[in-house]
Amino acid sequence: MGFIKELFYLRKSDRRVILTLLCVIAIALGVIFLTGGKNDTSNELVAADSVFAKQNTRDSFRRQPYRDRTVYVRTKVVYRDTAFRRGKALTDIEHDSIVAHYQTKLKAGEHIVLNTADTTQLKTVPGIGSYFARKVVQYGQRLGGYVSVDQLDEIENFPLDAKDYLVVENAQPHKLNINTLSLNDLKKHPYINFYMARAITDYRRLHGSLKSLQDLRLSKDFPPEVITRLTPYVEY
């Protein structure tokens, strides 16, 4: 009671400060009282959720009898197929189809035709996954078609053992008319750089149309090996 009496003898500004501090302390104690008991519950829920998630992960890959035709895919890392995303229910037949699709690889002595294979077929080649399958198709499009399996060596870090499963049959590459194409169009081909394209256009300007790549043999940009490599891709 003495404290309360002394409070009324203080200046009005001092009383406000003291009352404000008391209110802050009271609010803090109330928050601690209301939330202090929830930590244990939260931890229990996290632990329970973790156990449930682990149990579901194990159960999801356990083979179920055909009478129970639902298998749940818990993660898309397993098959990497955008058609079957996380949480989608698959039947056993769909499950087996996906496994076969991603695990089937060519056996020794089996081949696929390089120029007609799409990315799905290329991924059946041992050593080739999605990345190199895309690279093979893209490089073939830039070339205008493969004329030799050895051209795959020009793809950085390409697995060389994969070439044993690929063949080139009846190669009919797209040809460049080097007498009509502009410098910019010529240098789009992987085998023609800026200096080679300029040598071609300079020759046409000074001497007229080319009749053979041998017309460029005196140019330092067209050594014999370059002429040999480029020959299947040009016409006049």
C-alpha positions in Angstrom: 0.0 0.0 0.0 2.9 2.3 0.7 4.1 1.9 -2.9 0.7 2.9 -4.2 0.6 6.0 -2.0 4.1 7.0 -3.1 3.0 6.5 -6.7 0.5 9.3 -6.4 3.1 11.7 -5.0 5.3 11.2 -8.1 5.2 13.5 -11.1 2.7 12.6 -13.8 5.4 11.8 -16.3 7.2 9.4 -13.9 3.9 7.7 -13.2 3.4 7.1 -16.9 6.8 5.5 -17.3 6.3 3.1 -14.3 2.8 2.1 -15.5 4.1 1.5 -19.0 6.9 -0.8 -17.8 4.4 -2.7 -15.6 2.1 -3.2 -18.6 5.0 -4.5 -20.8 6.1 -7.0 -18.1 2.5 -8.2 -17.7 2.1 -8.7 -21.5 5.4 -10.6 -21.7 4.5 -12.9 -18.8 1.1 -13.6 -20.5 2.8 -14.5 -23.8 5.2 -16.9 -22.1 2.4 -18.5 -20.2 0.2 -18.9 -23.3 2.9 -20.3 -25.6 5.3 -22.0 -23.3 3.4 -25.3 -23.3 3.2 -25.7 -27.1 6.9 -26.5 -27.7 6.6 -30.0 -26.6 3.5 -30.6 -28.7 5.2 -29.1 -31.7 8.3 -31.3 -31.3 6.1 -34.3 -30.9 4.3 -33.4 -34.2 7.5 -32.9 -36.0 8.9 -36.3 -34.8 5.6 -38.0 -35.6 5.5 -36.5 -39.1 9.1 -37.6 -39.7 8.4 -41.1 -38.8 5.2 -41.1 -40.9 7.1 -39.8 -43.9 9.9 -42.4 -43.5 7.3 -45.2 -43.2 5.4 -44.0 -46.3 8.7 -43.8 -48.3 9.5 -47.4 -47.4 6.0 -48.6 -48.1 5.7 -46.7 -51.4 8.3 -48.8 -53.0 7.2 -52.1 -51.6 5.5 -54.3 -54.2 1.8 -54.6 -53.5 -0.4 -57.6 -54.6 -2.4 -57.1 -57.8 -5.6 -57.1 -55.8 -4.4 -53.8 -54.3 -3.7 -52.0 -57.5 -2.6 -48.7 -56.0 1.1 -47.7 -55.5 2.0 -44.2 -54.5 5.1 -42.5 -55.9 6.5 -40.4 -53.1 9.2 -38.6 -55.1 9.8 -37.7 -58.7 13.6 -38.4 -58.4 13.1 -42.1 -58.8 11.8 -42.1 -62.3 12.3 -38.5 -63.5 9.1 -38.5 -65.6 7.0 -35.3 -65.6 3.9 -37.4 -66.5 4.0 -39.0 -63.1 4.6 -36.3 -60.5 4.9 -36.4 -56.7 1.9 -37.9 -55.0 0.2 -39.3 -58.1 -1.3 -42.8 -57.7 -0.1 -45.5 -60.1 -1.4 -48.9 -60.8 1.0 -51.8 -60.7 0.8 -52.1 -64.5 1.8 -48.4 -64.9 4.5 -48.8 -62.3 6.0 -51.8 -64.1 5.8 -49.9 -67.4 7.7 -47.0 -66.1 10.4 -49.2 -64.5 10.8 -51.0 -67.8 11.0 -47.8 -69.7 13.8 -46.3 -67.7 15.8 -49.5 -67.0 15.8 -51.2 -70.4 19.1 -50.7 -72.2 20.4 -52.2 -75.4 22.4 -55.4 -75.1 25.8 -56.0 -76.8 25.3 -56.4 -80.5 22.1 -54.4 -80.7 22.0 -51.1 -82.5 19.8 -48.1 -83.3 20.1 -45.8 -86.4 21.7 -42.5 -85.3 19.9 -40.2 -87.8 16.4 -41.5 -87.1 16.6 -42.0 -83.4 14.8 -39.6 -81.1 15.8 -38.8 -77.5 13.7 -41.7 -76.0 15.4 -44.3 -78.2 18.9 -42.7 -77.5 18.3 -43.1 -73.8 18.2 -46.9 -74.3 21.9 -46.8 -75.2 24.2 -47.6 -72.3 25.9 -44.5 -71.1 23.4 -42.1 -72.6 20.9 -40.3 -70.4 18.6 -37.3 -71.0 21.5 -34.8 -71.3 23.5 -36.6 -74.0 20.3 -37.7 -75.8 19.4 -34.0 -76.3 23.0 -33.1 -77.3 23.1 -35.9 -79.9 19.8 -34.7 -81.5 20.7 -31.0 -81.3 24.2 -31.5 -82.9 22.7 -33.7 -85.6 20.3 -30.9 -86.5 23.1 -28.4 -86.6 25.1 -30.6 -88.9 22.2 -31.4 -91.2 22.6 -35.1 -90.3 25.4 -37.5 -89.3 27.5 -39.2 -91.9 29.7 -41.1 -89.4 29.3 -42.3 -85.8 32.7 -40.8 -85.1 31.2 -37.3 -85.4 29.8 -37.9 -81.8 33.4 -37.4 -80.6 32.8 -33.7 -81.4 30.3 -33.6 -78.5 32.1 -32.6 -75.4 32.6 -35.5 -72.9 30.4 -37.8 -74.9 30.7 -41.4 -73.6 32.8 -43.1 -76.4 31.6 -46.7 -75.5 28.1 -45.6 -76.5 29.1 -45.5 -80.1 29.2 -49.3 -80.2 25.4 -49.2 -80.1 24.9 -46.6 -82.9 25.1 -46.9 -86.7 24.6 -44.6 -89.6 22.7 -46.0 -92.6 21.9 -44.4 -95.9 23.2 -41.0 -94.8 21.6 -38.2 -96.7 22.8 -35.0 -95.0 21.3 -31.6 -95.7 23.7 -29.8 -98.1 24.7 -26.1 -98.2 24.9 -24.4 -101.5 28.2 -22.5 -100.9 27.7 -20.4 -104.1 24.5 -18.8 -102.9 24.5 -18.6 -99.1 25.6 -15.4 -97.4 28.5 -15.3 -95.0 26.2 -15.3 -91.9 24.3 -18.4 -93.2 27.5 -20.2 -94.0 29.0 -19.8 -90.6 26.0 -21.3 -88.9 27.3 -24.7 -89.8 29.5 -26.3 -87.1 32.2 -27.0 -89.7 32.4 -23.5 -91.1 33.7 -20.6 -88.9 33.8 -16.9 -89.7 37.1 -17.0 -91.5 36.2 -20.0 -93.7 32.9 -18.3 -94.6 34.8 -15.1 -95.5 37.2 -17.1 -97.7 34.3 -18.6 -99.6 32.5 -15.3 -100.2 35.8 -13.6 -101.1 36.6 -16.4 -103.7 33.1 -15.9 -105.2 33.6 -12.2 -105.4 37.0 -12.5 -107.1 36.7 -15.7 -109.2 33.0 -16.5 -109.5 31.2 -19.6 -108.4 33.1 -22.5 -106.8 33.1 -25.8 -108.6 34.7 -27.8 -105.8 36.1 -27.2 -102.3 39.5 -27.9 -103.9 39.2 -24.4 -105.3 39.9 -23.2 -101.8 42.9 -25.5 -101.1 45.3 -22.6 -101.3 43.6 -20.9 -98.4 45.1 -21.5 -95.0 41.6 -21.9 -93.6 41.0 -25.0 -95.8 43.6 -27.6 -95.1 42.9 -31.1 -96.6 41.3 -32.5 -93.4 38.8 -29.6 -93.3 37.9 -30.1 -97.0 37.4 -33.8 -96.4 35.2 -33.2 -93.4 33.1 -30.6 -95.1 32.6 -32.3 -98.5 29.5 -34.3 -97.6 27.7 -31.1 -96.5 28.2 -28.8 -99.6 26.8 -28.5 -103.1 27.5 -26.1 -105.9 
